[in-house]
Amino acid sequence: MERPELSITVQRAPDELTFVLAGEIDVLTVAELSAMVNEELNEPPARIVLDMAGVTFCDSQGLGTLVVLSRKAQHARSVLALANVGDFLMRVLDITGLRSALMISSA
């Protein structure tokens, strides 16, 4: 079985940090994503954006991780927003009721 991959590219701007994600967010890749976001929450920017345009799959572990990271960002007085959320993931967020638990950015 081929190991799913998640590519994470970081883009820094004043008061904002963007993680450009490509690939699968699942049980095998959430640890890397969590570690990278948690590291930034030590000295958090005003806003952290997860650019989801390249995400091809997100399992329940991935969804749970997104919610946990969002809450951790709130506790650190930062905002975690999802951008470029595809139709498939938006449907999953609607079905699971998690759309209201996450900030979805239109920009």
All heavy atoms as an XYZ file, in Angstrom:
800
protein
N       0.844     -1.190      0.000
C       0.000      0.000      0.000
C       0.883      1.246      0.000
O       1.804      1.364      0.788
C      -0.885     -0.011      1.260
C      -1.897      1.097      1.286
S      -3.076      0.837      2.616
C      -2.765      2.320      3.551
N       0.564      2.176     -0.870
C       1.335      3.410     -0.958
C       0.913      4.357      0.154
O      -0.261      4.493      0.464
C       1.064      4.061     -2.323
C       2.008      5.194     -2.627
C       1.783      5.739     -4.029
O       1.671      4.916     -4.950
O       1.720      6.960     -4.179
N       1.903      4.979      0.775
C       1.606      5.892      1.874
C       1.079      7.212      1.324
O       1.713      7.834      0.480
C       2.890      6.154      2.670
C       2.645      6.963      3.935
C       3.972      7.409      4.543
N       3.884      8.087      5.796
C       3.179      9.179      6.059
N       2.406      9.700      5.151
N       3.214      9.735      7.252
N      -0.094      7.647      1.802
C      -0.624      8.942      1.358
C       0.328     10.065      1.746
O       0.969     10.010      2.779
C      -1.944      9.070      2.110
C      -2.296      7.682      2.521
C      -0.992      6.969      2.710
N       0.370     11.044      0.910
C       1.270     12.170      1.142
C       0.479     13.445      1.364
O      -0.587     13.632      0.799
C       2.200     12.356     -0.061
C       3.204     11.234     -0.244
C       4.233     11.166      0.867
O       4.671     12.221      1.363
O       4.598     10.049      1.240
N       1.042     14.309      2.191
C       0.514     15.649      2.371
C       1.680     16.608      2.253
O       2.626     16.549      3.032
C      -0.164     15.810      3.744
C      -0.724     17.204      4.035
C      -1.877     17.524      3.076
C      -1.203     17.293      5.475
N       1.616     17.460      1.257
C       2.636     18.484      1.063
C       2.164     19.753      1.765
O       1.005     20.157      1.613
C       2.813     18.728     -0.434
O       3.461     19.952     -0.660
N       3.052     20.347      2.548
C       2.713     21.572      3.277
C       3.744     22.641      2.957
O       4.928     22.463      3.225
C       2.677     21.327      4.802
C       1.722     20.191      5.135
C       2.292     22.613      5.534
C       1.764     19.757      6.596
N       3.281     23.731      2.370
C       4.141     24.871      2.063
C       3.682     26.038      2.920
O       2.484     26.281      3.048
C       4.023     25.251      0.572
O       4.295     24.093     -0.215
C       5.002     26.352      0.213
N       4.642     26.746      3.514
C       4.310     27.857      4.405
C       4.593     29.179      3.699
O       5.658     29.366      3.119
C       5.129     27.772      5.714
C       4.788     28.928      6.637
C       4.893     26.441      6.413
N       3.611     30.074      3.753
C       3.764     31.420      3.201
C       3.521     32.416      4.332
O       2.469     32.376      4.965
C       2.766     31.664      2.067
C       2.962     30.735      0.893
C       1.870     30.894     -0.158
O       0.837     31.494      0.081
N       2.125     30.338     -1.325
N       4.498     33.288      4.571
C       4.379     34.269      5.656
C       4.081     35.653      5.104
O       4.643     36.059      4.103
C       5.670     34.317      6.462
C       5.972     33.024      7.177
C       7.258     33.090      7.996
N       7.588     31.778      8.499
C       7.083     31.240      9.603
N       6.221     31.911     10.323
N       7.436     30.031      9.994
N       3.182     36.343      5.793
C       2.865     37.736      5.486
C       2.685     38.432      6.828
O       2.537     37.761      7.852
C       1.585     37.813      4.658
N       2.694     39.764      6.853
C       2.474     40.451      8.128
C       1.139     40.026      8.745
O       0.110     40.079      8.077
C       2.453     41.927      7.737
C       3.214     41.988      6.453
C       2.933     40.692      5.751
N       1.177     39.582      9.979
C      -0.017     39.178     10.739
C      -0.765     37.976     10.179
O      -1.858     37.674     10.632
C      -1.006     40.348     10.887
C      -0.419     41.494     11.681
O       0.375     41.222     12.609
O      -0.735     42.647     11.373
N      -0.201     37.297      9.177
C      -0.898     36.141      8.622
C       0.098     35.084      8.169
O       1.142     35.399      7.618
C      -1.777     36.554      7.441
C      -2.616     35.406      6.897
C      -3.621     35.863      5.858
O      -4.618     36.498      6.251
O      -3.390     35.608      4.669
N      -0.265     33.846      8.435
C       0.559     32.708      8.038
C      -0.346     31.759      7.273
O      -1.431     31.413      7.743
C       1.110     32.022      9.290
C       2.062     30.871      9.084
C       3.357     31.356      8.441
C       2.389     30.237     10.423
N       0.080     31.372      6.072
C      -0.728     30.472      5.259
C       0.005     29.154      5.072
O       1.176     29.130      4.700
C      -1.028     31.096      3.876
O      -1.728     32.325      4.073
C      -1.880     30.163      3.028
N      -0.711     28.069      5.356
C      -0.219     26.729      5.072
C      -0.940     26.266      3.812
O      -2.164     26.093      3.825
C      -0.534     25.760      6.220
C       0.242     26.015      7.472
C      -0.254     26.834      8.474
C       1.486     25.428      7.660
C       0.463     27.068      9.639
C       2.210     25.652      8.823
C       1.700     26.475      9.807
N      -0.198     26.097      2.726
C      -0.786     25.621      1.479
C      -0.676     24.096      1.499
O       0.425     23.539      1.519
C      -0.059     26.209      0.252
C      -0.680     25.697     -1.036
C      -0.078     27.731      0.309
N      -1.834     23.432      1.536
C      -1.882     21.984      1.680
C      -2.204     21.323      0.349
O      -3.052     21.804     -0.406
C      -2.948     21.595      2.706
C      -2.876     22.312      4.061
C      -4.037     21.867      4.947
C      -1.556     22.042      4.746
N      -1.531     20.215      0.069
C      -1.816     19.441     -1.142
C      -1.688     17.958     -0.804
O      -0.687     17.526     -0.251
C      -0.839     19.819     -2.252
N      -2.745     17.225     -1.104
C      -2.737     15.794     -0.836
C      -3.835     15.411      0.127
O      -4.913     16.006      0.123
N      -3.556     14.423      0.956
C      -4.561     13.848      1.837
C      -4.335     14.219      3.298
O      -3.214     14.129      3.797
C      -4.553     12.324      1.693
C      -4.842     11.873      0.278
C      -4.905     10.372      0.122
O      -4.787      9.634      1.120
O      -5.081      9.918     -1.023
N      -5.411     14.635      3.961
C      -5.369     14.881      5.407
C      -6.061     13.682      6.042
O      -7.288     13.555      5.963
C      -6.091     16.190      5.783
C      -5.485     17.379      5.030
C      -6.022     16.411      7.289
C      -6.234     18.685      5.243
N      -5.260     12.800      6.621
C      -5.830     11.585      7.198
C      -4.995     11.112      8.370
O      -4.077     11.798      8.814
C      -5.988     10.494      6.133
C      -4.662     10.079      5.502
O      -3.590     10.347      6.086
O      -4.691      9.481      4.426
N      -5.322      9.936      8.853
C      -4.667      9.401     10.050
C      -3.144      9.335      9.891
O      -2.416      9.455     10.873
C      -5.280      8.021     10.423
C      -4.939      6.973      9.376
C      -4.843      7.575     11.803
N      -2.668      9.195      8.670
C      -1.225      9.083      8.445
C      -0.519     10.429      8.287
O       0.700     10.503      8.357
C      -0.951      8.223      7.202
C      -1.434      6.775      7.284
C      -1.239      6.083      5.950
C      -0.720      6.027      8.400
N      -1.285     11.502      8.080
C      -0.640     12.798      7.814
C      -0.985     13.894      8.815
O      -0.357     14.952      8.784
C      -1.003     13.294      6.395
O      -2.422     13.488      6.305
C      -0.549     12.316      5.324
N      -1.966     13.657      9.689
C      -2.387     14.738     10.597
C      -1.308     15.129     11.604
O      -1.252     16.283     12.015
C      -3.698     14.404     11.352
C      -4.868     14.390     10.396
C      -3.587     13.126     12.134
N      -0.455     14.201     11.988
C       0.577     14.524     12.990
C       1.507     15.626     12.482
O       1.845     16.547     13.227
C       1.374     13.274     13.355
N       1.898     15.537     11.219
C       2.793     16.553     10.644
C       2.099     17.911     10.591
O       2.672     18.934     10.964
C       3.220     16.126      9.235
C       4.122     17.139      8.556
C       4.456     16.781      7.118
O       3.898     15.817      6.567
O       5.292     17.492      6.547
N       0.837     17.930     10.137
C       0.087     19.178     10.073
C      -0.081     19.776     11.467
O       0.167     20.964     11.677
C      -1.284     18.947      9.423
C      -2.219     20.155      9.372
C      -1.601     21.298      8.574
C      -3.566     19.751      8.786
N      -0.474     18.956     12.425
C      -0.653     19.427     13.804
C       0.634     20.008     14.365
O       0.620     21.070     14.989
C      -1.112     18.280     14.710
O      -2.409     17.889     14.379
N       1.741     19.315     14.154
C       3.030     19.772     14.682
C       3.401     21.137     14.108
O       3.848     22.026     14.839
C       4.117     18.751     14.377
N       3.184     21.314     12.811
C       3.563     22.580     12.175
C       2.690     23.736     12.668
O       3.186     24.817     12.963
C       3.482     22.454     10.655
C       4.566     21.553     10.085
S       4.507     21.424      8.294
C       5.268     22.986      7.828
N       1.384     23.511     12.783
C       0.488     24.573     13.259
C       0.743     24.854     14.736
O       0.833     26.012     15.152
C      -0.991     24.215     12.997
C      -1.916     25.252     13.620
C      -1.253     24.111     11.497
N       0.882     23.804     15.540
C       1.129     23.992     16.974
C       2.404     24.779     17.234
O       2.470     25.599     18.149
C       1.187     22.643     17.699
C      -0.189     22.042     17.891
O      -1.174     22.747     18.056
N      -0.251     20.726     17.858
N       3.429     24.546     16.423
C       4.692     25.277     16.577
C       4.473     26.774     16.365
O       5.013     27.600     17.098
C       5.716     24.750     15.566
C       7.091     25.339     15.751
C       8.113     24.704     14.823
O       8.067     23.468     14.645
O       8.947     25.446     14.287
N       3.637     27.118     15.399
C       3.359     28.532     15.126
C       2.514     29.166     16.224
O       2.537     30.376     16.403
C       2.674     28.693     13.770
C       3.531     28.275     12.599
C       4.829     29.065     12.467
O       4.889     30.233     12.904
O       5.791     28.510     11.916
N       1.755     28.360     16.962
C       0.894     28.899     18.014
C       1.674     29.312     19.260
O       1.115     29.946     20.153
C      -0.203     27.892     18.377
C      -1.270     27.687     17.300
C      -2.244     26.606     17.704
C      -1.992     28.992     16.993
N       2.972     28.986     19.321
C       3.800     29.469     20.426
C       3.899     30.989     20.408
O       3.894     31.631     21.446
C       5.192     28.837     20.378
C       5.157     27.356     20.689
O       4.341     26.903     21.490
N       6.020     26.601     20.044
N       4.021     31.553     19.221
C       3.981     33.007     19.015
C       3.069     33.248     17.816
O       3.541     33.498     16.710
C       5.383     33.553     18.748
C       6.298     33.480     19.946
C       7.666     34.054     19.655
O       7.758     35.009     18.860
O       8.634     33.549     20.216
N       1.765     33.163     18.052
C       0.828     33.110     16.937
C       0.670     34.424     16.182
O       0.680     35.501     16.774
C      -0.494     32.732     17.606
C      -0.362     33.253     19.001
C       1.089     33.105     19.348
N       0.512     34.307     14.867
C       0.123     35.479     14.086
C      -1.359     35.755     14.355
O      -2.047     34.933     14.963
C       0.337     35.018     12.640
C       0.145     33.533     12.700
C       0.655     33.114     14.054
N      -1.850     36.889     13.894
C      -3.265     37.216     14.098
C      -4.170     36.204     13.393
O      -5.252     35.889     13.854
C      -3.550     38.621     13.581
N      -3.674     35.672     12.271
C      -4.504     34.768     11.472
C      -3.651     33.662     10.867
O      -2.574     33.928     10.336
C      -5.182     35.590     10.382
C      -6.102     34.859      9.457
C      -6.796     35.910      8.584
N      -7.168     35.384      7.298
C      -8.404     35.030      6.975
N      -9.355     35.127      7.855
N      -8.672     34.584      5.765
N      -4.154     32.444     10.951
C      -3.534     31.290     10.306
C      -4.533     30.774      9.280
O      -5.695     30.524      9.607
C      -3.197     30.179     11.320
C      -2.158     30.669     12.328
C      -2.712     28.920     10.595
C      -1.904     29.705     13.470
N      -4.085     30.644      8.049
C      -4.951     30.171      6.978
C      -4.465     28.800      6.509
O      -3.273     28.610      6.272
C      -4.947     31.157      5.779
C      -5.797     30.617      4.633
C      -5.436     32.526      6.218
N      -5.393     27.868      6.412
C      -5.097     26.578      5.801
C      -5.716     26.614      4.412
O      -6.940     26.613      4.262
C      -5.686     25.417      6.609
C      -5.200     25.262      8.049
C      -5.842     24.039      8.693
C      -3.690     25.153      8.118
N      -4.861     26.713      3.390
C      -5.331     26.751      2.006
C      -5.581     25.317      1.560
O      -4.657     24.539      1.379
C      -4.290     27.434      1.120
C      -4.768     27.622     -0.302
O      -5.622     26.830     -0.774
O      -4.288     28.554     -0.964
N      -6.857     24.985      1.390
C      -7.274     23.613      1.138
C      -7.423     23.286     -0.350
O      -7.907     22.213     -0.698
C      -8.620     23.355      1.845
C      -8.665     23.743      3.301
S      -7.636     22.722      4.352
C      -8.700     21.292      4.531
N      -7.015     24.191     -1.237
C      -7.245     24.015     -2.677
C      -6.683     22.691     -3.200
O      -7.280     22.065     -4.068
C      -6.656     25.182     -3.458
N      -5.557     22.248     -2.662
C      -4.933     21.030     -3.166
C      -5.275     19.776     -2.384
O      -4.720     18.706     -2.639
N      -6.201     19.878     -1.434
C      -6.559     18.716     -0.614
C      -7.491     17.812     -1.404
O      -8.532     18.238     -1.905
C      -7.211     19.157      0.720
C      -7.719     17.961      1.503
C      -6.199     19.943      1.546
N      -7.091     16.552     -1.525
C      -7.867     15.588     -2.310
C      -8.704     14.657     -1.453
O      -9.588     13.970     -1.961
C      -6.915     14.740     -3.180
O      -5.958     14.095     -2.329
C      -6.193     15.603     -4.207
N      -8.431     14.618     -0.139
C      -9.139     13.693      0.752
C      -8.976     14.177      2.182
O      -7.943     14.734      2.536
C      -8.543     12.277      0.619
C      -9.163     11.255      1.522
C     -10.390     10.688      1.225
C      -8.516     10.854      2.680
C     -10.959      9.740      2.062
C      -9.074      9.910      3.528
C     -10.307      9.344      3.208
N     -10.003     13.973      2.991
C      -9.919     14.306      4.410
C     -10.792     13.315      5.167
O     -12.002     13.281      4.956
C     -10.378     15.743      4.643
S     -10.162     16.305      6.348
N     -10.185     12.480      6.027
C     -10.954     11.493      6.781
C     -11.391     12.064      8.129
O     -11.170     13.242      8.425
C     -10.183     10.178      6.928
C      -8.984     10.264      7.862
O      -8.736     11.328      8.459
O      -8.291      9.234      8.001
N     -12.021     11.242      8.944
C     -12.537     11.717     10.238
C     -11.416     12.211     11.142
O     -11.595     13.179     11.888
C     -13.338     10.615     10.933
O     -12.525      9.479     11.171
N     -10.256     11.582     11.068
C      -9.107     12.037     11.855
C      -8.687     13.434     11.398
O      -8.365     14.297     12.212
C      -7.942     11.057     11.684
C      -6.793     11.287     12.631
C      -7.065     10.712     13.999
O      -7.796      9.735     14.135
N      -6.495     11.303     15.016
N      -8.710     13.665     10.095
C      -8.379     14.977      9.554
C      -9.371     16.032      9.987
O      -8.992     17.133     10.385
N     -10.662     15.694      9.934
C     -11.702     16.640     10.357
C     -11.536     16.994     11.827
O     -11.607     18.162     12.206
C     -13.091     16.047     10.118
C     -13.504     15.840      8.668
C     -14.820     15.080      8.597
C     -13.595     17.165      7.934
N     -11.313     15.984     12.653
C     -11.120     16.223     14.083
C      -9.917     17.103     14.349
O      -9.957     17.996     15.204
N      -8.859     16.878     13.596
C      -7.645     17.674     13.754
C      -7.899     19.131     13.387
O      -7.418     20.045     14.074
C      -6.502     17.085     12.895
O      -6.229     15.767     13.365
C      -5.244     17.927     12.979
N      -8.664     19.370     12.338
C      -8.979     20.750     11.949
C      -9.733     21.467     13.063
O      -9.453     22.627     13.366
C      -9.801     20.768     10.653
C      -9.092     20.266      9.393
C     -10.063     20.241      8.220
C      -7.863     21.099      9.072
N     -10.676     20.773     13.697
C     -11.444     21.369     14.796
C     -10.530     21.646     15.995
O     -10.578     22.721     16.596
C     -12.627     20.461     15.199
C     -13.313     20.977     16.460
C     -13.632     20.358     14.052
N      -9.676     20.686     16.346
C      -8.752     20.863     17.475
C      -7.810     22.039     17.215
O      -7.586     22.878     18.096
C      -7.955     19.569     17.744
C      -6.796     19.817     18.696
C      -8.881     18.489     18.303
N      -7.259     22.121     16.014
C      -6.346     23.220     15.690
C      -7.063     24.564     15.741
O      -6.498     25.559     16.191
C      -5.711     23.002     14.312
C      -4.725     21.841     14.217
C      -4.273     21.646     12.776
C      -3.539     22.036     15.146
N      -8.314     24.591     15.305
C      -9.094     25.823     15.363
C      -9.275     26.275     16.815
O      -9.100     27.453     17.132
C     -10.454     25.601     14.698
O     -11.240     26.761     14.784
N      -9.592     25.337     17.689
C      -9.771     25.672     19.112
C      -8.463     26.115     19.751
O      -8.437     27.054     20.541
C     -10.357     24.475     19.857
C     -11.802     24.234     19.483
C     -12.456     23.200     20.359
N     -13.827     23.006     19.937
C     -14.440     21.851     19.912
N     -13.804     20.754     20.295
N     -15.691     21.759     19.512
N      -7.370     25.438     19.399
C      -6.065     25.829     19.948
C      -5.696     27.241     19.490
O      -5.137     28.017     20.259
C      -4.982     24.833     19.520
C      -5.041     23.530     20.269
C      -3.879     22.635     19.862
C      -3.848     21.367     20.703
N      -2.700     20.514     20.333
N      -6.005     27.561     18.245
C      -5.723     28.904     17.732
C      -6.533     29.944     18.513
O      -5.999     30.988     18.895
C      -6.046     28.985     16.244
N      -7.808     29.640     18.790
C      -8.638     30.564     19.574
C      -8.036     30.792     20.955
O      -7.977     31.921     21.424
C     -10.058     30.014     19.724
C     -10.878     30.127     18.469
C     -12.264     29.510     18.651
O     -12.443     28.537     19.377
N     -13.241     30.081     17.963
N      -7.585     29.724     21.599
C      -6.980     29.851     22.924
C      -5.696     30.679     22.878
O      -5.341     31.338     23.853
C      -6.706     28.476     23.546
C      -7.947     27.764     23.970
N      -8.774     28.215     24.970
C      -8.505     26.619     23.526
C      -9.793     27.391     25.126
N      -9.661     26.406     24.242
N      -5.005     30.634     21.745
C      -3.771     31.403     21.585
C      -4.049     32.822     21.080
O      -3.128     33.547     20.728
C      -2.832     30.676     20.620
N      -5.337     33.177     21.025
C      -5.777     34.494     20.541
C      -5.407     34.727     19.082
O      -4.945     35.800     18.682
C      -5.228     35.608     21.423
C      -5.758     35.497     22.838
C      -5.792     36.842     23.490
N      -6.735     36.828     24.600
C      -6.373     36.786     25.867
N      -5.103     36.762     26.195
N      -7.287     36.782     26.814
N      -5.584     33.685     18.299
C      -5.376     33.755     16.862
C      -6.640     33.209     16.203
O      -7.527     32.700     16.876
C      -4.158     32.904     16.464
O      -3.903     33.010     15.082
N      -6.713     33.339     14.906
C      -7.851     32.813     14.151
C      -7.318     31.808     13.148
O      -6.346     32.077     12.451
C      -8.585     33.952     13.394
C      -9.640     33.387     12.466
C      -9.185     34.930     14.373
N      -7.932     30.644     13.100
C      -7.585     29.650     12.087
C      -8.735     29.596     11.098
O      -9.888     29.391     11.487
C      -7.359     28.273     12.710
C      -6.924     27.231     11.673
C      -5.593     26.621     12.072
C      -7.969     26.163     11.500
N      -8.425     29.839      9.837
C      -9.453     29.848      8.792
C      -9.078     28.871      7.685
O      -7.898     28.704      7.363
C      -9.600     31.244      8.215
N     -10.090     28.237      7.115
C      -9.891     27.368      5.955
C     -10.229     28.176      4.714
O     -11.260     28.848      4.670
C     -10.809     26.148      6.021
C     -10.760     25.283      7.272
C     -11.693     24.090      7.118
C      -9.354     24.829      7.580
N      -9.359     28.116      3.722
C      -9.592     28.835      2.469
C      -9.605     27.847      1.309
O      -8.996     26.773      1.392
C      -8.505     29.884      2.246
N     -10.274     28.212      0.248
C     -10.336     27.387     -0.963
C     -10.813     25.970     -0.669
O     -10.234     24.996     -1.142
C      -8.968     27.354     -1.672
C      -8.525     28.735     -2.082
O      -9.291     29.492     -2.657
N      -7.295     29.084     -1.760
N     -11.875     25.881      0.124
C     -12.430     24.577      0.479
C     -13.218     24.052     -0.723
O     -14.129     24.715     -1.212
C     -13.340     24.682      1.721
C     -13.959     23.344      2.051
C     -12.542     25.222      2.906
N     -12.853     22.871     -1.183
C     -13.508     22.271     -2.350
C     -14.911     21.774     -2.041
O     -15.297     21.621     -0.876
N     -15.667     21.504     -3.090
C     -17.050     21.049     -2.942
C     -17.159     19.781     -2.105
O     -18.029     19.660     -1.257
C     -17.681     20.798     -4.316
C     -17.917     22.088     -5.088
O     -17.919     23.169     -4.459
O     -18.091     22.012     -6.315
N     -16.251     18.808     -2.352
C     -16.351     17.539     -1.623
C     -16.159     17.757     -0.122
O     -16.894     17.198      0.691
C     -15.346     16.508     -2.155
C     -13.997     16.562     -1.493
C     -13.716     15.753     -0.407
C     -13.018     17.443     -1.933
C     -12.479     15.814      0.218
C     -11.786     17.514     -1.316
C     -11.510     16.701     -0.232
N     -15.196     18.596      0.243
C     -14.933     18.826      1.666
C     -16.047     19.674      2.291
O     -16.443     19.422      3.426
C     -13.568     19.484      1.866
C     -13.129     19.688      3.312
C     -13.186     18.383      4.117
C     -11.730     20.275      3.369
N     -16.572     20.620      1.546
C     -17.677     21.429      2.058
C     -18.881     20.532      2.334
O     -19.561     20.696      3.349
C     -18.037     22.522      1.048
C     -18.860     23.635      1.642
S     -18.006     24.568      2.934
C     -17.126     25.757      1.947
N     -19.141     19.567      1.443
C     -20.235     18.619      1.655
C     -20.010     17.805      2.918
O     -20.926     17.601      3.713
C     -20.372     17.681      0.447
C     -21.583     17.957     -0.393
C     -21.883     16.907     -1.444
N     -20.761     16.265     -2.091
C     -20.117     16.725     -3.159
N     -20.484     17.850     -3.706
N     -19.125     16.063     -3.680
N     -18.776     17.343      3.118
C     -18.453     16.558      4.314
C     -18.653     17.413      5.569
O     -19.207     16.943      6.566
C     -17.007     16.017      4.248
C     -16.580     15.408      5.572
C     -16.877     14.989      3.134
N     -18.224     18.663      5.523
C     -18.403     19.561      6.671
C     -19.888     19.798      6.958
O     -20.298     19.856      8.116
C     -17.685     20.891      6.430
C     -16.164     20.827      6.365
C     -15.580     22.174      5.962
C     -15.562     20.356      7.676
N     -20.691     19.904      5.903
C     -22.138     20.066      6.081
C     -22.759     18.812      6.691
O     -23.542     18.893      7.644
C     -22.824     20.381      4.747
C     -22.609     21.819      4.294
O     -22.332     22.680      5.158
O     -22.712     22.076      3.081
N     -22.426     17.662      6.140
C     -22.999     16.388      6.603
C     -22.651     16.124      8.058
O     -23.483     15.663      8.833
C     -22.516     15.224      5.705
C     -23.142     15.340      4.312
C     -22.839     13.865      6.326
C     -22.511     14.425      3.272
N     -21.414     16.429      8.450
C     -20.963     16.144      9.819
C     -21.338     17.256     10.801
O     -21.155     17.093     12.006
C     -19.431     15.967      9.862
O     -18.815     17.168      9.351
C     -18.986     14.766      9.041
N     -21.839     18.367     10.289
C     -22.191     19.477     11.159
C     -20.996     20.295     11.614
O     -21.099     21.130     12.502
N     -19.850     20.064     10.995
C     -18.624     20.761     11.411
C     -18.426     22.107     10.713
O     -17.561     22.879     11.109
C     -17.396     19.874     11.167
C     -17.296     18.650     12.066
C     -16.098     17.797     11.664
C     -17.199     19.067     13.523
N     -19.246     22.382      9.727
C     -19.080     23.658      9.007
C     -19.186     24.836      9.955
O     -18.442     25.812      9.840
C     -20.114     23.770      7.902
C     -19.917     24.977      7.012
C     -20.881     24.944      5.853
N     -20.640     26.042      4.943
C     -21.163     26.117      3.747
N     -21.929     25.165      3.296
N     -20.909     27.162      2.972
N     -20.076     24.742     10.928
C     -20.254     25.849     11.870
C     -19.123     25.899     12.915
O     -18.936     26.910     13.584
C     -21.603     25.739     12.572
O     -21.673     24.536     13.304
N     -18.379     24.805     13.065
C     -17.295     24.759     14.054
C     -15.989     25.320     13.484
O     -15.041     25.542     14.232
C     -17.070     23.325     14.525
N     -15.935     25.526     12.185
C     -14.719     25.993     11.533
C     -14.990     27.295     10.792
O     -16.076     27.502     10.260
C     -14.218     24.933     10.536
C     -13.811     23.606     11.144
C     -13.676     22.552     10.061
C     -12.509     23.752     11.907
N     -13.985     28.167     10.755
C     -14.115     29.392      9.976
C     -13.728     29.088      8.541
O     -12.618     28.629      8.275
C     -13.219     30.499     10.524
C     -13.319     31.773      9.702
S     -12.330     33.098     10.377
C     -13.388     33.597     11.710
N     -14.675     29.300      7.640
C     -14.435     29.082      6.217
C     -14.284     30.456      5.576
O     -15.205     31.273      5.626
C     -15.600     28.327      5.537
C     -16.027     27.090      6.333
C     -15.251     27.992      4.091
C     -15.065     25.955      6.340
N     -13.118     30.706      5.000
C     -12.827     32.003      4.404
C     -13.145     31.957      2.920
O     -12.809     30.992      2.233
C     -11.353     32.336      4.613
O     -11.024     33.511      3.928
N     -13.774     32.999      2.420
C     -14.074     33.066      0.994
C     -12.910     33.649      0.208
O     -12.863     33.575     -0.992
C     -15.331     33.886      0.753
O     -15.174     35.171      1.298
N     -11.957     34.246      0.935
C     -10.803     34.866      0.251
C      -9.590     33.981      0.338
O      -9.419     33.203      1.218
C     -10.494     36.213      0.873
